[in-house]
Amino acid sequence: MPQLHLTGPLGTSISVEVQDEREILTTLRKYGKSGWTSGDLPAGGLVLPLSMADLFDWSLIGARPYVNNDGESCVLYKGQTYKRRELEEVDTKKLKLPKIVKYSRGARPTDLPHLKEGDEGGVQYITLITFRGGGKVVDAYVDPAARTLQEK
């Protein structure tokens, strides 16, 4: 039987058995809603298609979306707040960049060096997830509540 190894918001570790692979995402959603995570995200964060920016199920990674006091969309992940940043498309003769939506936070001195992006000695940040490109929606990663709204 497959097992998921999860870490809770207070650092507690547990292993959860699932009957088969089809139950993994359901189990991640169940525990992720309470902040349980199943490992570390890669340096540079996850990358998903731009079409997923408003549909992604944050519980799959143990994150919780919220709006801060300044009205900014944020995500709480492993005790850290990541803000939504939208980088508009740039299309000039010298530069062509697609639209990007990313969730990131300012880097701290205690963050591992390989996770930090930006100029050393300048502003550095840590990216949790980036949505970019024209890929299709990954149905398995869509928040069930967002899917309901999308169908209406």
C-alpha positions, 0 to 999 in steps of 0.5 A, a space after each residue: 500500500 502506498 504511504 504519504 509522509 506528512 508534516 503538520 503545522 507544528 512540525 509533527 510527522 505522520 505516515 498515512 496509508 492509502 489504498 491505491 494511487 487514486 486516493 493520493 490527491 484526495 488524502 492530500 486535500 484532506 490533510 492539506 486543509 489543516 496545513 499538513 504538507 508532504 515534502 519540500 517544494 523545489 528551488 524556484 517553486 512549483 510551475 503550473 500553466 497560467 490557466 491554473 492561477 485562479 483554480 489551483 487547489 492550495 490544500 494539495 500543498 498544505 497552503 491556505 489562501 487569504 486576503 491580508 489587511 491591505 487587500 492583497 491575495 496571499 497564501 500561508 504555507 509552512 508559517 510563511 506568507 507569500 503574496 500574489 504578484 502579477 507581472 504583465 506581458 511585455 512585448 517590445 523589440 528588445 524584450 518579450 516576456 509572457 504574463 506571469 502570476 507568482 506567489 513569493 515572499 522576501 528572502 530571509 538570512 536564514 533561508 537556504 541559499 539555493 532557494 533565494 532568487 534575485 541579486 545577492 546583496 540586493 532584493 532577494 525573494 523565495 517563490 512558492 509557485 509560478 503560473 505561466 505559459 499557455 498550458 492546459 488546466 490540470 484537472 487533478 489540481 483544480 480546487 473543487 470549489 473553483 470548479 463549481 464556480 467555473 461550471 456556473 
